[in-house]
């Protein structure tokens, strides 16, 4: 029996001649760039540094598009978003030591959100590897150790001939489900040294598929087919695997209500009769999910934010489909199926073809009832301003335009209450929870797809992390509108501390005049009000190029339900 990977491709005469006579003046940096181009990369993000200059020189002589940001963390956020929007691996080029370490927060977010980022960093010269402590500039005793617990895999190069295979292996790792960031490091002298190796062509780095085991699919299909109250939690894995259509087909066949996690926004139509939307932080929704006799969890580990802060305690059988092996049954006992979401949902649908579609006239009514309870709880809290502001953002944003949200009160509202309308259009830093994600990520998305405007949403505190990237937006003419909700500080932390301790410390901030500051970069900006927000935001989104909209407003969160006694079932 032969397999495709057993076949050896014979070089043509022309290929042999080219390999025997490589162009002069190439370096290790060229080998990196040639490998990336051969793998299909068209764009790289990064920030140059002394040890990585040969790598950036090679980029400058190549056909790759280079997008440079003002800090390494922001370059990482941009690469993260490029990977999320395209589904392709996003190269991130970095220098040694401080430059490399600056990317850690972004790589943590990419890991938490399963974004395929291929970080390629320089290292001290080969003689300084292994903790030799030779006193090189930027030297760390063990640079890769800082990244090993954050990324999926680490690949260290010591010679030029190792570069193509190391980069290709990293690329394959980043794109093997679950997607995620990977780390490659190459010593400065290896990048600088001239090479006589042939030009790298068409490296093989095709990721393997993660298919479900058929015996598990059979058991899952049997449980779902015989359930009286099947319910589905759809996570980010559904979006990343482009499985929204399969999810809807399964939900309709089973008449199973669907709630999407904050990472799974857009995976299921918001106004569908079976849609529970995304109200996972509401105790009424928690009770509804606990009442399912069979709960299908697809592409979610049921972590803190997806389980109402670990107050969720399912009473029925749980079937969990998850590509990340470490997340299977990590929070609740389940029939765990280690598989890509799309392949697993396809297998379930095929297995269920022999079973008549389930009929349940009560499912849609139960959905309406629980959503009515959610609305009633909100109505009792005087949150009209917050709902008006979020509604204005939704009305102003085109349906197919992606949005990127920082860790700010309006984003926390959006997790539960924002209709994403399309899969893979709403993204936030909820994976790792760091500040400063939204604007640089939106820039990466605008690079990935320049045909549609992109929205970034930040508070004034989070915006301070990213102000330098106004220069990047202007330099590349990126079509990003940045909404900054200015409440005078770290608004959500102010709420948390006041509720917990009776006062807030360290949350009040001196801010710049954001409108004037944007103008100093040549970026159009406007100060708006809740009443004018929809019109001002829509106008900015409709105008090509970068823009800023500043909304002075103090928003409040809806009351949490995980800190109170559970609602009595049926109440």
N, C-alpha and C positions, 0 to 999 in steps of 0.2 A: 504494500500500500504506500502511495506517495502522498505527500502533503505539499501545499503551496510553499511552505517555509523551507522545504527540503530542496527546492529547485535552485540551481545556481545559474545566475544570468551571466552569459559570456559577453565580455566587452567587445564592441565593434572595433574595426581597425582604426577608425577615427578616434574613438575613446582611448584606445591604447596609446596612440601617438600623442594625444593631449596629456595623458597621465605621465608619459615619459619626458615631456617637455613643459613642466608647469611654468606659469609666468614668474618672472623674477620680482624680487622686492616684497614678497608676501611674508607675513608674520603669523605667530600664533593667534593673534587677533583676527586675522583673515580666516583661519580655520573655524573659529567660532561663528563668524558671520556667514561663511559659506554653508556651514551645517544648519544654521537657523533658516537661511533662505531655502535650502534643500528640503527642510521639514515643512515649508509652507509659510513661514513667518513673512509678513510684509511690513510690520511696524514694531518698533522697540521703544520702550520708555526708559528713563534713567536720568543720571546726573553724573558727569565725569569727575574723576579724581586722579591724582598723580599716578597711582599704581595701575590704573585702568586706561591710560591714555592710548596705548596701542590698540585696545579693543574699540575705543571710540573713533580712532583714526580709520580703522577698517570699516566701521559703519559709514563714515563719511565718504569712503570710496566705493560704497556698495549701492544697491538699489533699495535698500531698506529705508523706510521712513523713520526718522528719529524724532521723538517728542520728548523734550527736556522740561522737567519741572524744577521748582526752586528748592525743594527738600526731598530727601530720599523717601520719607514716609509718604509724602504726597504722590511721588512717582509710583510708589507701590499701590496706593489707592487707585490711581488712574489705570494701572495695569490690571488690577483686580476687576474693575468695572469693564474694561475691554474684554477680559475673559468671560465675564458674566453675559455680556451682550452678544458676543460672537460665538461663544462655546469653544473658541480656539485658545491655545496656549498663548499667553502674553509674555514676551521676554522683558525682563527688568534688569538693566545693566547698572552695576554699582562698583564702588571702590572699596578698598580695604578698611577694616577697623571702624572708625566713627561713621563713615558713610554706610557701611554694611549694617552696623547696629541701628542706625536711624530707620531702617526699613522694617524693624521687628514688629511694630504695632500693625503695620499694613499687612505683613505676612500672617500675623495671627488672625486678622479679620478674614483674609483670603482662605485660611485653613478652616475657620469656623463656618464660612459660607460656601466652601467647596468651589473656590474660584481657581482656575488653572493658570498659575503664574510661574514662569521659569526664571528665577533670580540667578543671575550670573555675576559673580563678584570676583574681583582680583584678590590676590593674597600676597603676603611678603614673598621675597625670592625663595626658591626651593631650599636653599641652605638654612633658612630660618624656620622651616616647618618642623613640627614635632616638639614645640616648646623649647627651642634652642636658645631663646632670649638673647638674640644678637643685637637688639636695640634698633631694629628697623623702624622707620616711620610707620605709624598706624599699627604696630605689632600687637597682636593678642596671643596669649599662650596657646589657645585652642579656639580659633575663630568659629569653626563649624559647630563646636559644642554649644554656642549661644543659639544656634538655629535648629539643632537636632530635635528638640522637643516641640518645635513650632511647625516645621514643614513635614511633608510626606516622606521625603528621601533626601539624602545628602550625597553629593558626588564630587570627589576631590581629584584634581588632575595634577600630575607631576611632570609629564612630558607632552610634547606637541602631538605625538601620535595617539595619545589618549583622548584628545579633545573631541573629535567627532563622535566617538562611542559614548563618552560621558554625557555630552549634550543631548544626544539622541535618547539615551536611557532616561535622562531627566525629563525630556519631552514626553516620552511614553508614560512615565510615572504620573506626570501632571494631568494627563488626559485619560488615565485609567480610572474608572469610577471606583470610589467617589473622587471627583476631581479635587485638585488642591495645589498649593504652592510647593515648589521643590527648590533645592539649593545646589548650585554648582560653584566651586571656587577654583581659580586658576592663578598660579604664582605670576608675579609681575614679569620675571625674566622669561618665563615660558610664553607669555603674551608678546613680549618684545622681540624675541629671537626670530631671525629669518628662518623660513622653512622651505625645504625642497619637496615636501610631500605633495602629491597630486591634489588638484582642486577637488573639494568634497562635492559629490553629486548624489542626490536622491537617497539619503540615509533612510533606513527602515525603522520606523518608530510607531507603527500602528498599534493602538491599545487593544487589549483583549476585551471581549464582551463579558459581562457578568450575568450569566443566565440563571434562572431559578431552577432548583431541583424539582423534577416533575412529581415526585411523591409528596413534597410539601405543597405544591400547587393543588394537587388533588384533594388533600385534606382541607386546605383553605377554601377551595371552591365548595366542598361539601358543607362546611360550617356556614358559609355565607348563603348558600342556597336554602338552607333549612332554618335560617335565623328569622325570628319574629320582628326584631327591631335592629336590623343592621345599620351601622353608622360608620362614616369614613372620616378620618383626619388626614388631610392632604398637606404634605410638607414641601420644603424646597426641592426635594429630590424629584418631585413630579414636574416642576418647572424646568429644572436643569436637564432632565431627560426628554423634554418635549412630549410629555405624556398626558397633556390636558385633555385631548380628545378621547384617549383610552379611559381616563378617569370618568369623564362624563358618560360615556357609553356604559361603563360598569355601574355607576350610580343609578342611572335610569333603568337598567335591567333589574337591579336589586331593589329599586325604590328606596335607596339608602340616602339619608341626608348627609351633606358634606360640609365640614368646616375646614377652612384653610388656616395653616399656621402663618405667622408673620413673615416667614421666609417663603411661604407658598402662595403669596398673594397673586391673584389672577389665574390660579390653577383651575378654578371652577367659576362659572358665571355668577356674578354677585346677585342678580335678580332671578335666578333660576328657582322654581318652586321648591327644590330640595336644598337650596343654599342656606347654610347656617352662617354665612359670611365669615367673619374672623374674630368673633367675640369670645376669645379664649380666656380673657381676664375677667369674665363675668361668671358669678356663681350659678346663675340660672343655666348657663351653657355647660358649666362643669357638671351639674346635676343631670342634664340631658345626656351628655356623653357617658356618664357613669351608668345610666339606665340601659344602655345598649347591651343586648345579649351577645352580639358579636360586633366587635369594634375592629375595623380594618385601618391600620396606620400605615400610610405609604410615604416613604421618603422623609421621615421625621424620627428623631430619637426621643421625643416626648420630654425634652429638657425643661428647664425652669419656666421659660416664657410660654411654652406650649402646653403646660400642665397647670396653669394658674398657680405658679410658684409651688409646684409639687404638692398641691392640695388635692389634685385629681386622683381618685382611687377607683378604677374600673371594677365593676362587679361581674361583668360577663367575660367571655373569651376574647382574647386579644390576638389578632393576626398582624404581625409587623413585617413590612417589606422595607429593607434598608440596605443601601450599598456599603455603608461603613460598618464593618464587622463588629467593631468595638461598641457600637450603639445598639446592637440587637439585644433585647431584654435587659438593657442597662438600667432601666427604671421600673419596668413591670414585666412579670412573667408573660410569655407570649409564644405563639407558634412563629418562630423567627425564620424569615425567608431572606437569605443573603443574596440580593439581586438588584440589578438596575430596575428602577421603577417602571419604565416603559415596557421592558421585556416581561416583567412579572405581571403587569396588568394585562398585557396581550395574552399571556398564558392563561390567566384566570378567565378572560373572556372566551378563549377557545374552549376551555374545559367546561364552562357554563353553557355552551351552545346546545348541549344535549338536555339542558334543564329548561323548562318553560319559564319565561320572564315572570318575575314576582309581581303580584298585584297587591297594592296596599293603598287604599284611598285615604288612609289616616296620616301617611308620612308627611305630605305637604301641610296638612293642618297642624301637626305637631311642630313643624318648623315655624309656621306663622305664630303659633302660641308662644314659643320660647323667645322669638325675636320681639314679640309684643311685650314680654316681661322685661327684656333688656331695655327697650325704648322707655318703658315706664320707669325703670330705675334711673335712667339718665334724666328724664323729665322732672324728676323730683329734686334735682341737684342744681338748678339754675345755671346751666352750661350753654346758654344760647350763643354767647360770643364765640366760644370754641367751635361749635357746630357750624356757625355762619362762616368763620374763617376757613375751616376745612372744606366746606361746601364751595366757597369761592375759588379755592385752589383747584378743586375737581372740575368746576365749570370752565375755568380758564385753560386747563391743560388739554391739548388734543389727545384723543383716545390712544393713539399709537406712540405718543411721546414718552420716553422713559423718565422716571423721577428718582432722585437719590436723596436720602433723608439722613441728617445727622441725629445724634442722640439729643433730642430736644422735645419739649412738651407737645408741639404740634405733630412730631413724628410718632410719639407714643399714641396720640389720638389716631393717627393714620394707620398704625398697625391694626387696630380693631375696626375703624370706621370708614376707611378710605376704599372706594371701589376702584381697583387697579384696571379693570375692564379688559386688559390683555395680559396673557402670561408674559413673564420676564420683562415687565415694565416698571415695577416698583421694587426698589432696593434700599436697604438701610444698613447701618453698622450694628444691627442687633445680634450678629454672630459673636463678636468679641466685645462690643459695647464701648469702643473708644471714641473720643471726640475728634472732629476735623475731617471726617470721611466724605461728607456730601459733595462739596465743591470740586475737589480734585477727582473724585470718582466720576462726577458728571462730565468733567473734561475728557476723561478716558472714554466715556460712552459716546461723546460727540466725535471723537476721533474714529471710533468704531463704526458709527453710522452718521455721516454728516447730512443725511437727507431729512432729518427731523429735529426739531428743537429738543433740548434736554433741560429739565428743571432740577435745581439743587435747593434744598431747604435746610437752613441752619438757624440756631439761636445765635445771639450775639457772642456768647462765650465760645461756642464751637467755631463761629466764623473767624475768631481771632487766630485760630490755628492755620487758616488757609488764605489769609489776605494776600500773601505774596503771589499766589497763583492767579490773581487778577492780571499780573504781567504775562503769565503763560497764556491765559485765555485771549488776551489782546494780541500777543505775538503770533499765535496760530489762527486767530480769527474764529475761535470755536463758538458754536451756537448754543450757549448755555445761559439760562436766566437763573440768577441766584436770589432766592427769597430769604431775607434775613429778618427773623422775628426778634426784635430788640426789646427785651424786658429788663434790662439793666443788670444782668448777671447770669449765674447758673440757675435758671428758674426751677428746674426739676429738683436740683439739690437743695435749693431754698425750701421747697415744699417738704421734701423728705426730712430735712433737719428740723424744721419748725414743728412738724407733726411728731417727730420722735423725741426732741429735746426741748421744745418750747421756744427755741431761737435758732437762727442760722448764723454760721461763722464761715468766713472765707468765700461767700457766694456773691458778694456785690462787686461790680467791676466798673472801672473807668473805661469808656469806649471812645473810639474816634467818631467823627462825623462820617458815617459809612457812605453817604451820598457824595460828599466832597472827596473822600478818599478814592472811591471808584473813579470819579472824574479825573483825578490826578493821573490815573493809568490810561485815561482816554476811554473808559468804559461808561456808557450811559447809565444813569441811575435816577431813581425817583423815590421819594418818600410818600407812602400811601396811608390809607386808613382802612378799617374793616369794611366800610361802605364802598370804598373805591377799589378795593383789592382786586376783585374779579376783572374789572376793566383795565386796570394798570398792569396786572400780571399778563392778561391776554395780549395786550399791546406789546409788551416786552418779548413775549414768546414768539410773536408774529414778526418781530424785527430781527433780521439775520445778525449774527455776531453776539458777543457777550453783553450782558446787561445785569443790573442789580436793582432789586425792589426791596425797600426797607419798610417793614411794618412795625412801628412802635406799639406794643400791646403786651399786657400781662395776662397770660392764659393760665388756666387751672386744669389739672387732671381730674377725671371722674374718680369717685371714691373707689378704692380697691376693695375687692370682696374676699381676698385670701386672708385678710386679717380679722375677719368677722366669723361668727358662727355659720356653718353651712345652712342653706335654705332647706326647710323641710320639704321633701319630695311632694309635689302636688300643690304646694302652697302658692 
